[in-house]
């Protein structure tokens, strides 16, 4: 049975009642009145039949939508969180798919000589343990044989002939300490000249007592590990260092202001690329001007960048209107991949922008027998892309022209055949309308070998934000939401370039306050630091 929330979201369409009017002047003879009565009776019968047909169609569509809503709600609760094409993502056939999977397991062949009734028959062989990473610090703990056991019974002392080494992964608990910056002061013995004091290196937050290492850890804990500030406050408290979460919030906002120049450089690099993926997700801001605390604001996510230098950029805005992407992508020329949301139409009409639409959102969901043909064809398109994953752009273009184009032709024929017969208000009808409306933008990817088939790259960039949002729930102010956008941009760009965020942020927060030129800031971008940033960042010779 669908839930109450599902029922409340579905309404029956209004049924138009035909007008049954009488003539202004009635006939005065019996024959005329009889003819009028027969005419009215015929019109009444026709109206009743029309109402019956409309009611049956409305009830049919209503029941389909109810079942679809219930199936989609069930899938959202228990299904896989993915937009990839899969037979398990279809509606109405969950039981059949599970039954087939169970039957396949029950009918799995038993190895020769094995007893079907034993657990070892289908047990996988245990793999070897992977070696611990070579870049980790090694600490030797030497275990020696006691001296009284190193003498043979005959009295001859034994000599060392080798050793056996085994490794364990060890973790040193977080250590909280205080850095005392001791600045030496020198003065003239005769007091003829002013004293000279050693300068303090530029600090990320000069008026606070937070080191760059603490700030880096705070940002990684919240924006990479999804730890709310309240829980980080408890972590520090357990180590005897009470820091109010309000102070932690000020540190986050202050650090985002320090990191803003890097965010600006990333935008320039994003707009210089040939392709941008774009999507948006909701975020709640409690103290947004002229908006209720329960209303939705939006985090806009863009991915792209030069070849080999992926950029992930987040931007906060209280609106979801088309003015936002037009502002964020002002001056951009190239391909734009979206999910078909109409808010992108304004920027898509800009000269030099080629709009593409995601195939992952085009997968029809509907009654078995109707959607299966389209799902299989879309699956073939994705199969061609998987087969060409490691191919060059030229090889991929040839495969798309040779193999994908015929599949697209069959899919187009299927769409034209079934579109008129499927109610537009059903889930299958909505998916088919999406295919029909955006067909030209969906098929644009076959024009080149370097264009994507879907917007999954941006969907994957949104996921860390959504996971973190489940922990911290909302932003208190627009300034806090903007700080989230800046820091998420930096840590996700670092991860996309294979750079460990904690070590990189340590170096950035240490060196960025002393940067004087754009070149100084650019030198701190993740790909300009590379693997060398994976070392421990020391502070003026003080061990970390």
N, C-alpha and C positions, 0 to 999 in steps of 0.2 A: 504493500500500500504506500502511495506517495505521502510524504509528510505534509503538515499543514502549510509549511512555507511554500512547498511546490504547488499545492492547490491554489493558494492565494495569488500565485503569479500567472495563472491561466484563466482566461475569461472567454466565454462563448461570444462569437460575433453577433452583431445585431442582425436580425432578419427583417427584410423589408416586406411589409404587407401591401398587397396590391389594393388599389382603390376600387370600391364597388359603388359607384355613384348611380343615382336614379336621374332620369331626364327631368328637366324643370317642369314640363307639362305632361301629365300622364294621359294616355289614350282614353277616349270616352266610350269606346265600344268594347265588347267582351273579347272579340278576336284580338284586338290590340293589346289588351291587358294580359291575355293568355300568352301572346308572343313575348311580351316584356317579362312575364314570369319565367318562361322557359329560358330567355336570355340571361336573366339574373341567376337562375339556378345553374346554368352552364358556367357563368363567370365564377360563381361560388365554388363549384366543384373544381374548376381550374385553379382558383386561389388556394383551396385546401391542398391540392396536389403539389402546388408550388411550395407552400409552407412545409409540407411533409418532406419534399426533396431537400429543401434548404436545411431543415432540421437534421435530417440524416447526414448530410454532408458536414454540417457544423459539429454534430456529435462525433462523427468519424474522425474529423481533424482534432477535435478536443481530446478524444481518447488517445490518439497517436501522440499528441504533445504531452499528455500526462505520463504515458509510458516512457517517452524519451526523457522527460525531465527526471523521472524516478531513476532511470538507468544512468543518466549523466550524474545525478547526485550520488548514486552508489559508486560510480567510477571515480568521482572526485574524492570520496572517502576511502575507498579501498584499492583503487586502481593505481597503476604506475604513473608517476608524474612525468610524463613525456609526451611530446607531440610527434614523435616518429611514427611512421606507418607500421602498424602491427595488427595482426588478426585479433588480438585480445582487446584492441581499442574499439571494436565494433559494438554497436548496440544490439540487444536482443539475442546475442549468441554466446553470452558468457558461459552458460551451463554447458553448451555443446563443446566450446573450446576447452573448458576444464575437464570434461569427460574424455575428450580426445587425448589430452595430455596425460590423464591418469591411465587410459588404455595403453598409450604408448609406453608408459613406464611398466605396466603390468605385463606387457608382451615383449619387454626387452629380452634379447637372447641371453642365455646363461652360458658362461664360458665352459668349454669341454672339460669334463671331469669334475665340475663343481656341483655341490649339492644345492638344488634350488631352494631348499628349506633353510639353509644357513645364511647368516648375515654377511659372511665373507664373499658370497657369490657376486654381489653387485658393489662391493666396497672398493672405493678408489684407492690406488696405491698412494701412500703418503710421500709427498715431495721432500726434497732436501731443504734444510733451513738456509735462507739466503745469508751471505756474509754481511757483517755490519759495515756501514759506510766507511771508506778508507779515510775520509777527511775529518773524522771525529778524533778528538784528542785521546791518546792512549795513556793510561796510568798503570804502571806495572805493580802488581801486588805479588811479591815473591814468597813462595812457600818452600822452605828448605827442610831437608830431612834432619831430624835431631842428631846432634853430634854422637850420642852413644849408639845410634843405629847405623853409623857410617863406618863401623869397624867390623871386619869379617871375623868369624869365630876363631880363625887361626891367629888373629891379632894384627893382620895387615890392614891398614886404612884404605878405604875406597876413594876413588878419584871421580870427579865430575865428568860424565861422558855425554851429557845433553840435557834437554829439558822438554817438557810438554806444555804447550800453551793453549788455553781455552779463553774465550772472550765472553763477557757479560755486558749487556747494555745498562749503564748506570745514569742516574739523574741527580744532579746537585740541586737541592731545594732553593727556591728564590732567596737571595740574600739582599736584605735592605741595609744600606749603609749611608753615611753622610760624607759628602765630599767637602773638605775644608779648603777653600781657595785662599792660600796664604800668599799675599802680594808683598814682596819685599819693598821697603821704603829706604831711600838713601837721601842724606842731607849734607849740606856744606857745614864743616866744623865751625866756621866763623859766621854762619847764618847770613852770608852775603847773598846767597841764591836760594830759590825755593826748592823744597824737597822734591825728589823724583820717586814715583811709585810705579812698580811694574803693572802694566795694563792687564785687565782681565779680558780673555778672549771673548769675542761677541757671543752672546747667549741667545737661544731662540726666544725665551721669555725672560727678559732681564729683570723684571720686577717680581718674579716668582722664585720659589726655592726648588723648582723641578729641573733636574738635569735633562740633557737631551736623551740619555738612555731611558730614563723614566717616561718621558713623553713618547718615545718610540714604542716602548712596551705597552703603554696605555692605549695608543692608537691601534696597535696590532691586536690587543685583547678585545677591543670593541669592534673594530671594522674588519678583522680577518677571522677571529675566533668567535665573534658574536656574543661577547660577554657584556651585559649591561653595566653601566657605571656603578649602579648600586652593588652589584656582585663584586666588582673590582674594589670597591670601598671595603667590602668584607674581607677580601683577600689581603689587602694592606693591613687591616685591623688585626687579622690573625698573626701578622708578623710584627705586631707592636707599633704600627705606624698609622694612627688614625688620620685619614684625610677625607673630609666631607665630600660627598658626591657633587655638591655645588662647585667646589673648588676644582674637582676633576673636569666638570663641564666647562669651566672657564679655561682650563688648560687645553681642552680639545678645541674650543673656538679660537684660542690664541695660536695654537699650532697650525690650524687651517689657514689663518692669515699669513703665517710665515711661509707656508707651502703654496700659497696662491700663485706666485710666479711660475712654478712648475706646471700648475694647472693651465695657465695661459699658454705656455709653450706647447703643451699637449694639444690644445685646441688648434693652434696654428698647424701643427703636423697632421692632425686629423683632416683639416680642410684641404691640405695639400695632396691627400691621397686620392686614388681613383675610384674608391668604393667606400660607402658608409652604410653600416647597418644601424637602424634606429628603432627604438621601442620605448614604452613608458609604463610605469607601474605606480600604484597609489602609495602615498605616505600621509600620515595624519600629523598635522601641526596644530598644537593647542591654541597658540596665541597669534594666529594669522589675522591681519587687519581685515575687517569687514567680512569675516567668515566665521561660521560656528565652529566650535572646537571639534565637533563630530564630523565635520565635512572632510572631503578628500582633497588633498593637494597631490602633486605628481613629481616623480623623479624620472627625468628623461635620460635615457642611456643611449650612447652612440659608440660604435666600435669601428675601427678602420686603421688608418695609418699607412706609412710607407712600407714597401716590401721588407719583411724580416723585422719590422719594428712595430708590432701591434700596439694600438692605443685604445684604452677603454676610458670613456669620459662620461661622468654623471653631472647632471644639472638639475637644480631644484626650481620649480615654478608652481605657484598656486593654481595655475590654469592648465587646462588640457586643450585649449583652442589651437587653431592652425597658426596663430601668430607666434607661438613658441618655437616650433621647428623652423619657421621662416627666419626668426631672429637668430637662433643658434647656428643655422647653416647659411647665414648671409655671406654671399660671395663664393659659395661652393659650386663647383662644376664637376660632374661625374655621375656615377651610378648611385642610386639611393634605394636600399632594400628595406621594406617595411612589411607590416602584417595586413595592409589594406585599410587601416583606419583612415577615415576621410579627412581627419585633421592634417594629414600630410599632403593633401591635394594642392594646397596653395604653394608650398615649396616645390612640389612636383611640376607645377606649371612654369616654374622659373626657367629662363633660357639657360641651356647647358646642363640641366639636371635630367637624367634618364631614370624614370621611376620603375622599380621592380617590386614584385609582390611575392610573398612567401608561399611555397607549395605545402609546407607543413600545416598551414591553416586551411588548405583546400581539400583535405581528406573528407569525403562525404561520410556521414554517420546516419544510418537509417535501417530500414527493415531488410532482412536477409533476402537476397534475390534481386534487390534493386541497387544497392550500393556496392555489392561485391565486385561487379565488373570494373567500376571506377577505382576501387581500392586496389585491386590487383594491378591495374595499369599504372597507378601512381607508385605502387611498390616496384614495378619494373623500372620506372624512371629512377627511383632511388637505388635500385640494384646496379644500374649502369653507372651511377655516380660512385658507388662503393668500389666497383671494379676499376675505376679510373682514379682512385684516391691518390696513388703515388705516380700517376702519369704526368707528363709535361702538359703545359697549356695547349700546345698544338695537338697532342694526342687526344686530350680530353675534348677539344673542339671537334675533331674528326669523329670521335665516338658519339658525340651528341648529334652531329649532323647525320651520321649513318644509322644509329640505333634509336636515339631518343625521338627524332622527328616522326618516324612511323608510329611509335607508341602514342605520341601526342595527337596524331591524326585519328587513331582509333578512339582515343579518349574524347576528342571533339565530336566524333560521330555518336558516341554513347550519350554525350550531354544533349545534343540536339534531339535525340530520340526520346529521352526520358524527361527532359525538362518540362514540357507542357503537361505531363500527367501527374506531377508531384506537387502537392499543395505547398505554396511558398512559405507558409508559417510553420512548417515542420522543420526539424533539424536537418534532414536530408535536403529539403527544398532550399534552406538557407545556404547549405554548402554548395548546392548546384548553382544558386544565384551568384555566389562568390566566384565560382569557376567561370560563369558566363560573363560577369561584369569585368573581371580582371584578366581575361584570357590573354590579351596582348601583353600585359605586364608579367603574367606568370611565365610565359614562354620566351621572354626576352633573354633568359640566361643562356639559351643555346646559341646566341649570337657570337659568344666568345668562349674561350676555354678557361678563363680565369674568373668567371662570374659564378656566384653561389646559386644553389637551387632553392635555398630557404634562408630564413632569418635566425637560424638556431644559434649562430655565433652571438647575436645580441641577447637571445633568450638565456643562453648560458651565462652571460655577463650580468643579467638581472638576478639570477638565482642567489648569489652570495648576499645581495642586498635584501632579498625576500627572507632568506634564512636569518639574517641578523635582525630584521624587523620583527620577527616572531619573539625575539628576546627583549628588545628595548621598546617595542610597540609603537612609539611615537616620538616626535621631536617637540620640544617645548616651545621654541621660537623659530621664526624663519632663519635667523642667524645660525641656529643649531642645525637646521636642515641644509643650509648652504655649506656648513662645515662638513656635514656628512658627505655631501656631493664631492667636495674637494678631496677629502681623504680617501673615500672609496675609489675615486679616479686613480689616485697614485698607487694604492696598494694593489688594485686589480691590474693596472698596467704593469707593475713590477712582476706580479705573478705570471701575466701573459708572456713576459719576456724571460721567464725562467730565473728571476732574481728573488732571493729570499727577502720578504718585506721588512722583517725586523732589522736585519743587518743594514739593509739599504737605507731605511729611515734613520737609523743611528747616524750614518755618515751624512745624510742630507741635513738633518737637524743640527749636526755639528758644524757643517761647512757653509750651509746656505746663509746664515746670518752675516757671514763675512763676505758674501758675494757682492761684487761691485758692478759687473757688466753682465750683459746677456750671455756672453760666452761662459762666464763663471757659472751661471745658472744652468745653461745647456749641458755643461760637463757633468752635472749631477743626474741627468736623465738615466733611466735604468740601463739602456743598451750602451751608454758611454762608460758605465762603471763595470758591468759584466761580472764575471766570476770573481774578480779581485775583491768585490765588496763582501764576499762570503767570509772574510776574515773577521776576527774580533776587532772592533774599533776601540783603540786605546785613547786615553786622554792625557796628552802631554807627558808620555812616559809612564803613566800610572796604569798598572795592570787592571783589566776590567774585572 
